[in-house]
Amino acid sequence: MKECTLHIPDGDAAARLVRALGSHRYVASRLHLVHAFAFVACEGSQGLDDASSWARRVLESGVIEIGSRDERLWRSSTEAEMASVLATFWGLGAARQKAHSELRNCLDRIGENIATRDLFSPVDEDAIFPLLVDSGWELVPLASFDRERHKGVIAAYGEPILFEAARFDEESAVPALVYQVELPAMGAHELLSSTNERGEFVDPWLPLWIDVPSIYASYILRGVARAAKIDEPYFDDEQDDAEPSSEPATTISF
C-alpha cells in the first residue's frame, strides 16, 4: 500500500474527511469497526445513541471478556458514527474531556496502559491493544465503471486507450485487484493524544493507506479534499501506475 498524508488541522476536519469519503460515488463498500470502549466513552455525542446503548449492553453483559480480543467487542458502524467518534475525541470542550476520561476508565478496568509509540506509526494492528477504530473503504473496480456515472476517472486517464489498458491489466491480474483506502488503525494513544485541548492536531499530517492506481487515487482524493474543505492534494507526476500491491510505500502529501 502507498502512504498518503493529508493535512488535517483539527478534529472537525477529520470528521469531514470521513463523511466525504463515505459519500463518494466511487465507493463500493466499507467496513468501519469501532470498539465498545470508544462508543461508551462518547455516550451523549450526536448520532451515537444506538451505538452507545449497544456498547453498554456488551460491556455489562458478563458474557464477553472485555479485556480480550473477542470480535463481539467491535461494532460495524456508519460513517456518521465514525465521524462523531473522531470529532468527540479530537474536538474540544466538555464532550472531549468526558470521552477522554471515560476511555481511561475503560482501560483501567482491564489493566491496560496507554502506549507511547509514535502517533499513527505503521505498526502491525495486532500490536495495538485494544484496537478501537479500524476503518476502510473499497472502491469500484475499473471493469465495473458506468460510462456516465464514473466518467470523471475515465476522463482522468486522458486517451481512451490508456483507460482500456488499465482496465485490461486489472481484469488480467491474479489474484484479482481490490482497490482500498484505509484510515490508520487507532488505539487509545491515537484517540487521546493526537490533538491538543484546542482540538488541533499535534502533527497535522494524517496518513491514509491506499491500494489504488495513481490516476484513480488522484481523482478520488482531490474530490474528497474539496468536499471535506481541506487542502488540495499534491501528487508526484513521476509516480508510476503499477499494480498497487507491487509498489513500495510512497508518500503523497495533501
N, C-alpha and C positions, 0 to 999 in steps of 0.2 A: 504493500500500500504506500501511497505518497502522503507525506505530511503537508497539510495546507494550513497555514497560520492566518488567523483572522484578527483584525484589530477590533477588539470588543472592549469599550471603555468601562462599562458597568453592567450590573445585573439586568437592568431593563433591556439593554441591547442584546444580551444573551437570550432572554426570553423572546425577543422579536425574531432573532435568528431561528430559533426552534420552530416558531409558528410559520415563518416564511418558508422554511424547508418543507414542513409538513403539508403546506397548501400548494406546493409546486406541482404543475400538471405532469411533470416527468417522473414523479414518484409512483412506483408500482405497489410498494408495500412498506411497512415499517414495523419495527419491534422496539418498544421502549419499556424496559423493565426497571421498576422503582421499588426499592426495599421498604418494608413496613415501617422501619425506623424513620425514614425520610418523610413518609406521609403522616405519621403520628406527630413528628416534630413540627410539621406545617399545618397542623389542625387549625381551622379557622380561616385559612387563606382562601382566596377566591377560587371557586370551582373544585374544591377538594373535599367537599362534604362526604361524598360516597367513598372516595379513596381513603380518607382518614377513618371513617367508620369501619371499613374493611380491615384496616391496619390494627385498630383497637381489638377487633374480634380475633385476629390472628395472634396477636401478642398476648392476649389474655385467655386464649383457649385452653392452655395447659396441655395441648396435644403436640404442638410443634416446639422443638428445642430452639429457642430464639437466638442462641449463640452458635448456631450451626450454619451450614450452607444448604439447608433444606430449601428446595425450589419453591415451596409454598410461602416463603417469606417475601417473594417478589410478585408484583402485580403488573400485568401487561397494561400499559397506560396510553393515554392520548397525548397529542402534542400540547393541548391546552393544560393538561395536568402537569406534564413535564415543565412547561413554561412557568407555571405557577410555583412549582417547587424551586426552580432555579431563581426566579425573581424574589422569592421569600428568603432563601439562604444568602443570596448575593445582593440583596437590596439594603434597605436602611430602616431605622426606626424600631418600634416595639415588636413588629412581626419578625424581623430579623433576630432580635435578641431572644425572643421566645423560642424560635426554631433552633438556634444555636444551643441554648440551654437544654432544651428537650432532647436534642440529639446526644449531647454529652451525658445526660441521664441514662439514655438507652445504652450507650457504650459502657457506662459504669455498671449497669445491670449484668453485662456479660463479661466484665473484667477486661475490656479491650482498651488499649491506649491508642491515641491518635498518632498516626505515622508521621515521620519527619522527612520524608523523601521530597525531592523536587516536585513542585506542582505540575500536574499533567505530564509527568515523565512517561516515556513509552515503556511501561513495565508490564509484565505478564498479569493479566487480570486476576489470576489465581493468587497473586501476591497482595492484592487489595482485599482486606477483610475488615468489616463486612463491605462487600461491593454494594453501593447504594443506588447508583444510576448507571445503566448500561443501555445505550440508545443508538439506533441507526436506521437508515433508510435504504431501500433497494430501488434502483432506477429502472425505468422501462428499457429493455434491450433495443438496440437499433433495428433488429429484424421485426420488431412489433410496432414500429412507428406508424402512426397515421399521417398520411402526407399533408393533411391540413393542420391537424391538431399539433403536430410536432415539427412543423416546417421551420421553426427557429433553429434547431440544431442542424437540420438538413442543410439549410442555407449557410450555416456557420462553416461547413466543410468547403464552401466555395464551389468548385466544379462538381457537378453531379457524380462524375466518375469517382471522385475521392470518397464521397459518402458510400457509394456502392462497393468500393473496395474495402472500406472499413466494415461494412455490414457483412461482406463475404468472409473477411477474416474472423469476425465474431461467430458466424454460423459454422465455420470450419474448425473452431477451437475445440480442443479436447484436453481437459474437461471443459464443459460449457462455461463461458464467462458470465459472471454475476457482477453487476455494477453496484457498488456500495459506497455510502457516505456515512461515517460514524463519528459521533462525539467521543472524546476520550472517556475511558472508564473512570468513574468517580467514587471515591470513598469519603470518609469523614474529613480527611485532610483537605480535599478539593472543595467540599461544600462549606467548610468552616474557615478556611484560610485564604481563599482566592481573592476576596475583596476586603477592603477596609471598612470602617464604620460609616463612611460616606457612600458606601456602595460602589466604590471604584476598584477596578481590578489592580491587584498588586503588580502583576505583569499583564499588560493589556493584550497579549498575544495568545489567543486561544487556539489550540490545534484541532483541526478536523483530519480524519483519516479517510482518504478517498481511493477507491479502486475503480477508476473511471478513465476512459481515454481523454487525453488532454483537451481536445476541441470540445468534446461533450461537457467535461468538467468546467471549462472556462465559461461556456454559455450558461450553464445551470447556476454556478456560483456568482457570476456577475448579476444575474437576475435576482438571486436571493439577497445579495448585498443591497441592491436598490430597494427591494421590498422591506428589508429589515432596517433600512436607513443607517447603514454602516458604510465605511469607506469602500470605494470601488476596488476590486482586486487587481493585482498586477501579476501577470504571468510571463515567464521567460519564453520569448519567441523561439528559442533554440531547443526547448524541451521537446524530446521526441514523443511519438504517439504509439509506442509499442504496447503490447498487451499489458494491462495494469499490473497483474501479478508478477510479471517478469522483470519489472523495473526496481532498482534500489530506491529507498526513500529519498524524496526530494522535497524541498520546501517551496511553497507558493505563498506569497505574502499578500495580505489584504491591507 
